[in-house]
Amino acid sequence: MSEESGAKRDRRGLTRRNFVAASALAGSAALVGAPALAPQEARAQTARTTGGRYATRTGAVCTPIPNQYDEPFEVCDDELFIFMANYKPFENLDFFHNVIGKKLAKKFPHLKIKATTWDFPVRYEEIEAAGVVPDIIIDDPRRRIDRDLEHRGWLRDLTGEIDLSALNPAAVELVKSRSDGGVYGVPLFIDDFVLLYNKKVFDLFGVRYPSHGMTYDKAYRLAKRLTREQDLVAYKGYLQHPDNYLDFNQLGLYPFLPTGSETPAPEDVRVNITSAGWQTLGANMERFLLLPRNIFTTVDDFLLTGHVAMAVDTLWKMNAYTLNPSYVPDGDLEDWQELAQNIDLGVTSVPVLGGGDDSVYQPNTLAAFLPPQSAKKAQALEVVKWLASEEAQIELAKYGMKPALQSDAVVAAFGAETPELDGIDTSGIFWGENAVVRGYEQTEYWDIPMYRVFRQHVLKDGLSVKSALTVTETRDIPNYIKAQAAAGLDW
């Protein structure tokens, strides 16, 4: 979920929230091609009912959803309501409509579809408070099943309802790992982590570009060669966010130990992040973080400074760095155009651990969820089935997204509607297989503070990674779970 405040977005200039007031009351007109009514006209043609709801002349009942921005927004009972979160491009005006909404409306002409994203202008708690339940939710299953959906009862076990056999097995397994023994969601696409590199820095120092399947050992050697100073400019060889590195780790390690229950009591939760595998992961990252002058700040410095040779980041960032207006945050294009003059973008797969282990990160997948309270369960199920079909997945690929279904046709379609990718070798995006999470049965996921390992104990406290893993396992995580439970939270 975006941590950026509404006030901060307003200072950037025009955002989608500025458009919502003019279009929210017109329902899904933009998607289905119906004429849009101005808010005043729409209200003039309605009869007020109880609780702020009103009935339209066609008989639909609309429920306004109050929000912190005091902007008009409502959902009518003749609309299929899709709510999205935790994928930054969804916040851009018309992204959903252009990438998949137009095709969705054509495929289901009998449906009125209303789609919006978190905080534009409504949030989960505001939707719930208004008594509205989305028909389809598209969100991050790794963290948000437990944080946002489970306690609201907005999860339905889809086991046997949708065939997932053609989808990325690692993405399916990740959803299962958070689904209490069932399958709560359907993976739709993967905002995968890739290795971005700046050809200008490599060319400046006469170093060959990285290749698909490069090991971390080789990446470290490159980082040492490219972390240097020239003409009063400091260059960093390699940046990789240590939290994501552990959370999406390439060994598929899961931090929780089996308890004999899918819903153990907080005091029964046990973790293990000090095993040999975790120690291997820790030692591998530690050397990059402690490389002199290769100071970890933020992977965004790849664009912000133009002096970073390599950075591990997500696919939406790659698309944004090509200055694709669909991906650059609304209002930022002019600034990004100036910054992008300092980079000549290349992309390949994230480094691998080697020694026969060639997995890339666990999938950073977005999945569709179908709340059981929806009055349109059958229609929502058909829409999600289509979104997971090859026909729809090809549409996602055309716009630079990595679909959960990766047939030859899907891979061949990648970037077909994205001219900004012309001249960039994107084959590394499909190199290798995502690591598969394992050992999650009979456990309960908590959003534990893994950031303490590197960003607190190694980088701030000066502990070795071995000690940092031990302190996090024995102190930080138990204290976090105890505090969350005391606050009445189970994530």
Secondary structure by P-SEA (a helix, b strand, c coil): cccccaaaaaaaccccccccccccccccccccccccccaaaaaaacccccccccccccbbbbbbbbcccccccccccccbbbbbccccccccccccccccaaaaaaaccccbbbbbcccccccaaaaaaaccccccccccccccccccccccccccccccccccccccaaaaaaaaaacccccccccccccbbbbbbcaaaaaaabbbbbcccccaaaaaaaaaaaccccccbbbbcccccaaaaaaacccccccccccccccccccccccccccaaaaaaaaaaaaaaacccccccccccccccccccbbbbcaaaaaaaaccccccccccaaaaaaaacccbbbbbccccccccccccccccccbbbbbccccaaaaaaaaaaaaacaaaaaaaaaaccccccccaaaaaacccccccccccccccccccccccccccccccccccccccccccccccccccaaaaaaaaaccaaaaaaaaaaaacccc
